[in-house]
């Protein structure tokens, strides 16, 4: 497209679409929800509802966001801009107005909802249930009780689905509901029970926040066990609930036409809007929330304000992103809203070599949000693959020459079999669609090595030393064997490792570390054995745990733990440089930070260790010790058997 000098909006020559016609002027900036209470909604159907994954949270749309995107969502003309031609992809801001808002594409909303009603039961998710229609209840008490239970079920499922696969969550959700079927029963549970029931789901702070929130909802005289129906109230009053979870509860349970935005929905909307922008930037996030907002209101309006519509629409977008509009293999042939997809239209027009009239655009109207596509590197992938076996890799000059035609290369090649040709065309289209949303370069994950000391105290009942992590941060309130960071790298572009104790031999370091944990008067001969080195990957950390078993002296059954009996802070004994180094490693961002005297510690039997709430990595350390001890017992048994035969 040619770009004209700065001109007034009236002088701009807008391009026309092939299906031009009078479009409805749906103005989301001036319209308002038709209903906000399930008690006033009209009778509804009983469609089952699929899950939603809280992958990403963002700030909800505000009046400022509406104003900022008025040029996109409330344009003076109801005729949509033409499909942006590749590779330049020059377009105006209003290009990102969802085509589903136009009368010519309204049928896409019905198509998506109809598709969802057909597929919503396929994945058999137990938290799905029919929308609660107030007209089906004879009393306000019965309705309140039903809403209370349904809101609780949706809330738990949404929190569990954050960063966790659907198949994993199914059994956990059923087990959870069998233990605590209501929010009242959860509120009365012990904190240790709640964290223990969460074992295996990861991100254990979610369990703590759920329990805290349940107690608050039950004890609050206004809520009295019922979660708020409005997103703003949910975010304000319920710990751990952000915009996404609030929108899910409000729309699915209470039928309010409010948006949600998780990773799946963001991907669907990015492709629908043809938005190629930094997904982490505030302007991108606000634009997607605004688009989600106007679309759920449009669907709600088209269905006459039926209470179940908002929840079904939101879940349909999530289901579409999870099963069809996936990151790497978009199933465009099965997509019910393909006709309104900007990304698909761009790729299809390119492979068909469609020509468009040049439209002049005002410089001030050009989109300032989108970034240039990574055209040359990715679009020529197919050409390079075909020539790799017959010729050497093309040089930079060849790449530059080929870049202007590589999107249409599949269509201009010598004709092959019809099926192969169709697959080639479809593959070229999917390559373009996979670019949306824009992908950022992944940060290098921080590497850390830590010492894990399984301290064994002999006696009539053998015990092991455990310590509890802080109430906030990584693995909050979980129990572990004492840990100490040995080396770490920064989460940057370098793999350079920093040793925390460069001059201290490991045996000496172990002794010093244990001395800092136990009563100084209990020093004696200790047996140290290397158990294993275990690698455990967290979302932001690759952790290598060097596990050592330290058996204390035989008379150690009366050993006390420093700081757990009487904290004698006034008595500060002198320590050598290694002692000082051990204390100085207490950085919060290190997994193996020394927790200090404030940490809770206790001696626990093997059975108690098995039952304790530990992270997966620490439980693997314990399993490695059990395996090694079992192997040692087996070897000794075989040796004894051989001697007896002699």
N, C-alpha and C positions, 0 to 999 in steps of 0.2 A: 504494500500500500504506500502511496505517496503521502508525504506529510506536508501540509500547506503551512504558510506563515500564519502567525497568530491572527485570528479573525473572530468575529462575534459568533455566538451560538446559532443565530438565525441564518448566518451565511454558510454554515457548515452543510456540505452536501452529504446527507446521510445515505448510506447504501440500503438497498431493499432486499428482503429475503425472497427466495423462490416461492414461498407460500405466503406472500404478503396478503394482508387483509386487515379488517378492523379488529384490533386486540382490545381485551378488557383492560381498563386502567385500574388494576388492583394496587392501591397505594398503602403499603404496610405502615407508612409513617403516620398516617392519619386514622387507620382502623384500630379497633380494640377488640379484645377477646369477647366472644359472645356469651361466655359463661365462665365462672371461676369457682363454682361450688358443685360438688356432686349431688347436693340436695336439690339443685335447680336444673340439673341436666335432664334431657329427655330420655325416654327408655332406650336401652342399648342392647346390642347383641352380646353374646358370650364368647367372643373370640379369645383363644388362648394367646398368651404373650410370651415371646422369646426373651432371652436374657440380654443384658447389656454389660459391656466391659468398661470399667472406669480406668481407661488407659491414660487419659490425659485430662487435666482440669484446666479451666481457663476462666477468666473474669467474665461475668455475664454482661450482656449488652445493657447499655445505659442510654440516657437521653443524649449524652455527648456522642456515643457511637452512632445513633440514628442520624444526628446532624452531620457527622463526619462522612457518612456514606450516602448522603442524600442524592448525590450525583449518580450513584449506582442504583439505588433502590427506589428513587422517586424521580425518574427522568421526565423531561417535558414531552418526549415523544414515546408513543407506545409501540413503535416499530423497532424490533431488536436489531443491533448491528450485525453485519454479515459475519460469517465464519472467517476468522483471521487466517490468512494464507501463510503457509510455512515456506521457508524457514524464518522469515523476518518476524512474523506473528505480531505485526503492529496492530494495536487495537485501542479503543477508547475505554474509559473507566466503566461506562454503562454496559460494556461487553459482559461484565460479571454479574449482571442482574439475572437471577435464575429464570430460565425459559419456562419453567413450570408455573410461573406466575401469570403467563400470558394465556389468553383464551384458546389459542391454537394448540397449546400443550397441556391444558387442564386435564385432559384425559389421562395423562401420565400419572397424575396423583391417584386417580381411581385404579389405574393399572397396578401401581405399586401396592396399594392397600389390598387389592384382590389377590395379587401374587402372595402377599404376606399371609393372608387368610388360608391359602392353600399349603404353604410350607411351614407355618409356625409350629406345627406339632412333630415335624420330622426328627428333630434332634432330641426329643423326649427330655426336656428339662423340667425337673419336678417343681420348681418355684413358679411355673406358669399357672395362671388361673384366669377365670372369666372376670371381666370387669364388673365391679360391684355397682349394680343399678339401684339407686335409692328407691325407685318406685316399687321394687320387689320386697320392701320391708314394711311391716305394719307399724313398727315403733321406732322412735329415735334411738332407744337403747340398743336394739338389735342391730341397727345400722352402724352405730358407733362401735360396737363390739366387732362387727365384720371388718370395718375399716381399720380398726386397731390391729387386728391379726394380719390383714393383707399388707398394710404399710410395714409392719415388722418383717414379714416374709420378704418383701421386695427389698427393703433396706439391707437385710443380711445378705441376700443374694448379690446385690450390687457391690457391697464391700468385699465379699469373697472373690468376685470376678475381677477385681482390680489386679492386674499383673498375673492372673492365674487362668489356666485353660478351663474351658467349660467342662470337659470330661472329668477333670480333677475335682472340680467344685461339686459335681452332682452328689457324690457319696458324702462329702463333708457337710453339705447343706442338709441332707436327710438325717445324718447323725446329729447335727446341731439341733434340728427341730424336734427330734425325738427326746433330746435332753431338756431343751427349753422351748416348749411350743408357743409360749407367749413372752412378751417383753417383760411382764411381771416376774415370770420364773427366771429369766435371765438376770434381772436386776437383783434378785435374791441369791444368786450363785456366788461362790467364792472366786476371787480373782485367779487363784491357782488353777481352778477347774476350767475356767474360760480359756486361759492361755494353753492349758494342756489339750483342750478340744481343738485348738487351732493348729496343733503340731502337724506339720506336713504342708501347710499352706504358705508358709513363709511370711515375711513382713509382719512380724508378731505385734508390732505396735497397733496394727488394725484391731486385733482382739482386745487390747487394753482400752482403746478408744470406744469400741462398741460397748464394752461393759460399763465404762464411765457414762456414756450417753444414755444407756438403758436405765441406769439408776437415776439419772437426772430427769428423764422423761416421766418415769413413774412417780418420783417424789414431787415434781413440779405441780402445784395446784391447778394451773391453767391447762397443762397438757394432760396430766393424770393418765398417762399410759398411751395416749394417741399422738403420733408424730404430727407436726404441723402440716397443713396442706399447701402452703405457699413456699416457693423456693427461697425467698429472702428470709423467712422465719426458720426454715430448716438450716440454712447456712449459719444463721446467727446463733441459734440455740442448741444445735446438735453437734457435739464434738466429732470431728472426722468427716463431716459431710460438706462437700464442696459443690460447685455449680452443677457438675454432671449428675452426681447422685441426687441432689435436690431436685433437678429437673425430671429425673427418672421417677422418683417417688411421686412428685406432684402430678405428672401427666399419667402415669400408669395406674396409680391408685385413686387419685382424686379427679382425674379427667381434665386438668387445667391445660390450656393450650400454651405450654411453655417449652422452650427448646432444650435439647441435650447436645453435647458435643464430646464424643470420645474419639479414639483413633480411627475406628471404622467409619463413623459419620464424617469426620474431617476428610478422609480419603474420598468418599462418595461426593461430598460437596465440592472439593477441590477439582474433581474431574467434571462435575456438572457445570461449574462456573468457569472452567478453564483457567483456574487460578494457579499460577506457578510463582510462588513467593516463599520467602523464608518462613517455615512453619513455626518457628520459635518467636517470631517478632510479634509485638502487641497488635500492630495494625492488621496482620494476617489473622490472628486469633479473633480479634474483634469483628472482622469482616465475616468470618465463618459463623460466629455466634449470631450475628445479625441475619445472615442468610438462613440459618437454622430456625431463627425466630419467625421470620416472615413466611417460611414454608409451612411450619406447623400451624400458624394462624390461617393460612390459605386453605390447608386441608380441613381444618376445623370448620371454616366458613362453608366450604363446598359440601360438607356432610351435614349442614344444618345445625351445627353446634352440639352434635351428639357427644356424650361424655367419653365414650371409649375411643373416639377418633384420635385425640392427641397422643395417647399412649401407644396406639397401634401404629401411627405414623412414625413416631420416634423409634419404635422397635423395628419397624420395617426398614428404616435407613440403616440401623445397626445390623440387622440380619443380612441385608444386601451387601454391606461392606465385609461382613464376616464370611459369606458363602459364595458370592458372585464377583463383586467388585473388589477382589483381593489385591494385595500389593504386587505380586509377580505374575499371576495368571488370571487376569480379568476375563470373566466369561461373558463377553459383550453380547454374544448371540442369544443368551438367556435373560438379558437385563430388561426389566419392564419399563425402565425410563431411559433407554438408549437414545430415543429420538430427541431428548432434551439435553444430551450430554455434549458440552462444548469440546471436550478433549477428543471424543469419538468423531465428531463432525470434522474437526481439523484434520485428523489422520485420514479419514475416508475421502475427503476432498482432495488431499494430496496424492493418495495412491491412484485416484481416478483421474488425476491431472485436470481437475476442474479449473476453469479460468473465471476470474471475477473482475468486474469493472473496478477500476481504481477509484477509491473514495477519498476525497479530501477531508482532512480532520484538523480541527483546531489544536494547536500545540497544548493549550491548557487543558484540553479534554483527554489527552493521551494518558493511558494507564501508567501510574507511577509506582504501582505496587509490585507488578510482575517483574521477574528477572529474565534475562535471555536464556533460552533453552540450551542445554549442552548438545547442540545439534551435530557438530562435526564429529565429535568423538563417538556418539552413540548411534546416530542415524546411519553411518556407513558400516556398522558392524556386519550387516548381511553381506555387503560387497566384499569385505575383507575375508569373511569366512569362506565364501565361494572360491576365491582366488588363492587361498592359502596353500592348497595342495598342488597348484599348477605354476604359480609365479611367486616371486619374492614379495615381501610386504611392500605396499605402495609407499613411496616417499611423501614428504610433506606437500610437495607440489601437486602430486596426484590426488592427495586427500582434498586439497583446496579446490581442485578442479571438479572432483566428484561431489563435493558437498552440496552444490546447487541442484543436483538431480537425484540424490540418493533416496529421498522419500518416495520418488516415483519409479525407482529402479525396478521394483518387483513387477510393475505393470508393463514396463517397456522391454523386458527380457523376452527371448525367444519363447514361444508358447510351448508349455509342457502339457502334461495331462491336466484335465479340468480340475480334478481334486487337488492336485499338487499346486496348481496356480491359485486356487481359492485359499488354500492353507498359507501360501506365501503372502498373499494380500492381507489375510487376517493377522498373520504374524507381524507384518509391518505396522498394521494399525495398533496392535497390542503393545508394540515397542514404544510407540508414542504415548499411549495411555499410561504405561508403567512409569513414565517420568513424573506423573502427578500423584501425590503432592511432591513438591521439591524436596530432595533428600540432602541433608547436611552431612558433612564429613564427620564420621564417628570419632569421638575423642578416644584416645588411647586409655585403656583401663589401667588403673593403678595396680601395681604389683606389691605384695607384702609377704614377707616370711616372718613367722612368729614361732616362739617356743611354747609348747603346751606341756605343762608339768602335771602328770597324774600322780599326785602325792598319796602314797599308801601308808596307812598307820596300822601296824600289826597289833594283835591282841586277841582276846577271846572272840571278839567280833571285828573282823577286818573292816576298816573304813577308809574313805577317800575324801580328800578336801575339795569342796566346791565353793565357788564364789558367785555372787549375783551381779549382773551387769546393771548400769544405771537405769533409772526409770524412763529416760528419754534417749533417743539416738538408736544406733544399730543394735538389733536384737534386745530391745529394751526389756529389762527385768528378767531376762533369761538367765539360767544357771549355766556355769561352765567350769572347766578345770582352769586353774590359774594360767594366764597367758602373758607373754612378754614379746614385744616386737623386736625382731633382730635386724631387719633391713626393709627398706621401702623405696618405691619410686614415686614420682609425681605423675598425676594424670595429665600428661602433656605429650609432646611429640618425641620425647626422649625416653630411652630405656635405662638411662644411667641409674645405677642402684646406689643407695646411701646406706652404709652399714652403721647401725646405731652403736655397736660395741666393737669397734675395729681392733682394739688391742687386748681384749679380754678372752681368754680361752673358754670354750663352752662349759667344761666341768666347773670352773670357778664361777662362771656366770650363774649356773644353775644353783650352786651353793648359796651365793649371795642373794639370789632371788628368793629362795626358800627361807633363808634367815630373815628376810624382810616380812615374810608372811607368818612365821611361827615364833613362839617364845624363844628368846635368845638362849635361855638356860638349857634348852633341849638339844643343843648341838651334839652330834655324835656321828658314828659311822653310818653312812648312807649308801645304799646300793642303787646305782643309776644304770638304767638299761634303755637303749634306743628301741622304740616300738615300731615306728614307721614315719614316713613323710607323706602327708595326705594333701592333695590339692582340692580346694573347695572354691567354687566360683559364685560370687554374689553379683548383684546388678551393677555395682560400681567398683568391684574389687576382685582380683585374682589372688587368692590366699593360699600360701603353702604352709602347712602346719607340721612342724617337726615335733613329734610326740615322744616324750620320754617318761618312763615310769621311775619314780623315786621311792624306794622303800626305806622308811625311817628305821632307826635302831630298834632292837627288840623291846627296850623299856619305854618306848615312845607312846604307850597307850594313854598316858596322862598329859600329853602335849596339849598346850593351849594355843589358840589362834591369836596373833597380835591384833589388838584393837577390838576384839569381841568381848573380852572380860572387862578389865578396867583399862581405860585409855589414859595412859600416863603421858600426856602431851608435854608436861613440864620437863620430863627426863628425855633429853635428846642425846643419844650416844653418838660418839664420833664414828664416822664412816669413811672408808677409803674411796678412791675415785670411782671404782666400779659401783659402789653403793649409790653414789651421787648420780651416775649415769642411769641406773635403774629407775631412780625417782624421776629423772628428767624426761623419761619416755612417756609420760602420762598425757599424751596429746589425744584429744577426743576423736580425731579422724583416724587413729590407728586402731585396728581390731585388737591387737595385743597390748593395748595400753595397760600399764599397771594401775589398778583401781584404787590403791591406797587404803588407809585404815578405815575410811568411811564405808567401804563395801561390806555387805553382809557375807559372812563366810560360815561354813558349818562342815562337820564331819558327817558323812553319809555312808550307809552300808551299800553293798552292791545292789541290793533290791531297791533301795531308795534312789540310787543313781539311775537305775532303769526307769523308775516312775517319774523322775524329775523333768521339768520343762526345759529342754535344751534345744539349741539350734541344730540343724542337720549336720553341719560340719563338726560340731563338738560330739554329737552322737556317733559320728563315723570314727572319731578318735577312740571313743569308748569301745566300739565294736572291734577296732583294730587290736586293742589290748586283749579283749576276750578271745579273739581268734588266735593271737600269739600264745596266750596262756593255754588254750585248749591244745594247740599244736605241741607245746612243750610237755604237757601232761601225757599226750599220746606217745611222744617219743620216749619218755621215761618209762611208760607202761610196757612198751615194746622191749626196751633194754632190760627191764626187770624180768620179763617173760623169758628172754634168751638166757639170762644168767641162771634162772631156776631150772631150765632144761639141762644145763650143763651139770 
